[in-house]
Amino acid sequence: MTTRASDSPIVVPIHPASVIPPEVHETAVRLGVLKYLPQVIDLTREIFGGFSRVTVSEDPEFGDINIVFHVPAQGTIEEDLDKDKQWGRRMLAIIPRSPQVYLTIPEFPS
């Protein structure tokens, strides 16, 4: 039997281009937020442990376009809501506020 010297998880960096679908990349370029995606990916992984996918959500009636990180629900509702709040606060330090950019919490799959 082999034992690991540490119980720490092994972290393998993944380049943003390998996890961001082309339509999300194109939307990020159009919205002027592409340069922030690597930091958002890192933050999402740090707080939520990862995400299952990234999609674009558009509401033509209001002209809203959203890049959505789908994250796993892992704890209690309260724990996950605390993670949402932390993610939102820290996102404000990454992406400057502008009329074109609004931040919302990640989406938990149902």
Order of alpha helices (4+ residues) and beta strands (2+ residues): alpha-alpha-beta-beta-alpha
